[in-house]
Amino acid sequence: MRGNSYISNFKIILALVIVIAVTGAVGNLVGKKYADAASLNTINAFTAQRFDDFYSLPKDSIDMVFIGSSHSYCSFDPANFNVPSFQMGTPLQHPDTSYYSLLEVLDNQDPETVVVEIYWDMLDDNFELKQATSLFEVIRNEKRIEDYIENVFPDGDKVKYENDVIRFQQDFFAYASSRIVNKVKNTFGVTDEANPSSAGDGVEYYLADGYVYCDIVIPETEFDETNQFKNLDGKDWEFSNTQKRWLEKIIELCEKKDKDLVFVTAPVANVSMGYIKNYEAINEEISSFAEEKGVPYIDYNIINMEEGMFTHDNFRDDAHLNDSGVKILDAHFEGWLNEVLG
């Protein structure tokens, strides 16, 4: 009987070992597939090119740097400004990543002016893993990554970061969905010419100095069915104390390094502003913070509502300008910048 018990226990242990081994192998394979999808993501490729170009710059060769989310690299083209500039925005960039990006900039360059793009959707949560990993994939400073993980990551996200399936899942599903759309188009003969309202009716590509060029005009679907701002009420929006703290650290860093600092909010599409309720509440909270800290701030959603600066033809989607809108914004912003900084 005792021998049978030993055999039975051995079989159980062996089965557990096999399950663990198989699970680990499957996890590694899935994780690799997710990581491979991240490397094929177009936006990630733009980010990689941006940082490659940045690291290739001659030492202390820029006078102004733009930092922020996609609203930064879709709104500010350094070629539109009269001083040497560079665009260092990254996808979904929150103030915590803006701070570490600025540290990297100041290790390599000595700009007089720092432009931090402020988008409210990056300010209302304490942490977002994807925006951190977007930086880690391109930054050439392992100690800075270690410091970021140590000082910014919540404990639970440190565990997630070590799991490739979780770490790259957004990249994988974005890549997979684009593959499916393209396959359906090819199978059923749906072309951009036959479907003028599709987002493919135009071009988008990395241009230079960190800027992503796009001449796509907002598709009709984003006027209604897929518009992301339908349920946004500014009265429900809350400014994360964590992100406030990282903005304060950016302010302190710029003061220490004697840099001019400004905040700017890029516009979302006119139709999107029509859906947003009580946007003024969001603007007031950000404006109050900037005023309290003595940082000049301009919100182009307010400017657009007051002056009608942009039309729908100036937007690539429901949240970002296309190049025609960028030219309008940059001309205005340069004038404003000269006024507030003297």
Sequence and secondary structure as in RCSB ss.txt:
>XXXX:A:sequence
MRGNSYISNFKIILALVIVIAVTGAVGNLVGKKYADAASLNTINAFTAQRFDDFYSLPKDSIDMVFIGSSHSYCS
FDPANFNVPSFQMGTPLQHPDTSYYSLLEVLDNQDPETVVVEIYWDMLDDNFELKQATSLFEVIRNEKRIEDYIE
NVFPDGDKVKYENDVIRFQQDFFAYASSRIVNKVKNTFGVTDEANPSSAGDGVEYYLADGYVYCDIVIPETEFDE
TNQFKNLDGKDWEFSNTQKRWLEKIIELCEKKDKDLVFVTAPVANVSMGYIKNYEAINEEISSFAEEKGVPYIDY
NIINMEEGMFTHDNFRDDAHLNDSGVKILDAHFEGWLNEVLG
>XXXX:A:secstr
 HHHHHHHHHHHHHHHHHHHHHHHHHHHHHHHHHHHHHHH HHHHHHHHHHHHHHHS TT  SEEEESSHHHHTT
  GGGSSS EEE   TT  HHHHHHHHHHHHHH   SEEEEE  GGGTSSS  HHHHHHHHTT   HHHHHHHHH
HT  HHHHHHHT HHHHTHHHHHHHHHHHHHHHHHHHHT  TTT TTSTTSS EEEEETTEEEE     GGGGTT
T TTTT BGGG    HHHHHHHHHHHHHHHHTT EEEEEE    HHHHHH B HHHHHHHHHHHHHHHT  EEEH
HHHHHHH    GGGBSSSS B HHHHHHHHHHHHHHHHHHH 
